[in-house]
Amino acid sequence: MGSGIAQAAAQSSINTILYDLDESVIEKAKAAIEKNLSGLVEKNKMDVNERTAIVNRLRFTNNIRECVADVIIEAIIEKTSAKIDLFNQLAAINNNETIFASNTSSLSVSSIAEKISSPGRVIGMHFFNPATIMKLVEVINTNFTNKETTTNIIELTKRMGKTPVLCNDAPGFIVNHVARPYYIEALKLVEEGIADFETIDRLMEATGFKMGPFKLMDLIGNDVNYAVSRSVYEAMNKPARLKPSPIQEEKVRKNELGKKTGNGYYSYAPSPKSG
């Protein structure tokens, strides 16, 4: 998600810094962005000069002290403590007007904001995968978020060619709150032996869904999807109807996360290497 958001920003004429502690992750992100842009050139969706300009707007670093900006969007692990720690490190090297936006899928943005200096500048900015293509961005206000922060993030979202949808902080926000039954009920059908993964996906796609629940979970990543389900379940006082599936829990335990690991509900061949 981080590399996708960075690419989307750079394609919108925004100078962008992509940061990660791990140099190998940075190199992987850089290669993915270059591959995506080359694909757009090959499809005549942009010319070489535009591709070069986009690349020149991107800077990659594993040095947090270089992360000084007007807006910082985090897309790290779904742990509140990790997000708070990162934002506090960044707050120490940025000015008091820097906006901190969390790309969390379901964690309480308020719980993050209350532990950051000047919590009025903390907001949720939830992109959807792949961030370079999906237009929707949930903009999540907390009780702390000031109007200027909200206005600036809505304007930034539009500048990136996205459609902002404003909501208040709540378990799962809008999309992930609504989507939980789609995944959990599909998993229950399998648990109860009513149908298999492929049948459910085929039927849901035949009724108009662009992607069946199991294909979609494999695209998102079973680790991410399961973490969101657990977060919403616990935040809503553990209603039986939203209880996470043991099938998905086992997938996570076995590291069968979907496309990113090559195996999930389906198996995926590795991408062919160029050269």
Secondary structure as GFF3:
##gff-version 3
##sequence-region A 1 275
A	DSSP	alpha_helix	2	11	.	.	.	ID=ss1
A	DSSP	beta_strand	16	19	.	.	.	ID=ss2
A	DSSP	alpha_helix	23	42	.	.	.	ID=ss3
A	DSSP	alpha_helix	48	56	.	.	.	ID=ss4
A	DSSP	beta_strand	58	61	.	.	.	ID=ss5
A	DSSP	three_ten_helix	64	66	.	.	.	ID=ss6
A	DSSP	beta_strand	71	74	.	.	.	ID=ss7
A	DSSP	alpha_helix	80	91	.	.	.	ID=ss8
A	DSSP	beta_strand	99	102	.	.	.	ID=ss9
A	DSSP	alpha_helix	109	113	.	.	.	ID=ss10
A	DSSP	three_ten_helix	119	121	.	.	.	ID=ss11
A	DSSP	beta_strand	122	127	.	.	.	ID=ss12
A	DSSP	beta_strand	136	141	.	.	.	ID=ss13
A	DSSP	alpha_helix	147	159	.	.	.	ID=ss14
A	DSSP	beta_strand	163	168	.	.	.	ID=ss15
A	DSSP	alpha_helix	175	191	.	.	.	ID=ss16
A	DSSP	alpha_helix	197	206	.	.	.	ID=ss17
A	DSSP	alpha_helix	213	220	.	.	.	ID=ss18
A	DSSP	alpha_helix	222	235	.	.	.	ID=ss19
A	DSSP	three_ten_helix	240	242	.	.	.	ID=ss20
A	DSSP	alpha_helix	246	253	.	.	.	ID=ss21
###
